[in-house]
Amino acid sequence: MQLSHWAKMAKMHWEEFLPNYYSSLQKQGILEQELEKAGEKAADMMGDLMEGGMRHNEAEEIVLPQFIFLTPEKDQMALKKYN
């Protein structure tokens, strides 16, 4: 399956910053589905916000943390703090 642009971004972020979540989705066999679902939600919201008059970069600031750049797992935040 070829991942969309947004799904690829989510994959890189989730793999690095949410390894437990990423691994769990992978073991369940639903990783690609969840990545694409996040990508679709991000694309839809981006479109809605931009149709409402927001600029691309403003819309990204709202959308990316909600669907793509999810909050890192606690152990990952601690590792990044000291590296």
Rosetta blueprint (number, residue, H / E / L):
1 M L
2 Q L
3 L L
4 S L
5 H H
6 W H
7 A H
8 K H
9 M H
10 A H
11 K H
12 M H
13 H H
14 W H
15 E H
16 E H
17 F H
18 L L
19 P H
20 N H
21 Y H
22 Y H
23 S H
24 S H
25 L H
26 Q H
27 K H
28 Q H
29 G L
30 I L
31 L H
32 E H
33 Q H
34 E H
35 L H
36 E H
37 K H
38 A H
39 G H
40 E H
41 K H
42 A H
43 A H
44 D H
45 M H
46 M H
47 G H
48 D H
49 L H
50 M H
51 E H
52 G L
53 G L
54 M L
55 R L
56 H H
57 N H
58 E H
59 A H
60 E H
61 E H
62 I H
63 V H
64 L H
65 P H
66 Q H
67 F H
68 I L
69 F L
70 L L
71 T L
72 P L
73 E L
74 K H
75 D H
76 Q H
77 M H
78 A H
79 L H
80 K H
81 K H
82 Y H
83 N L
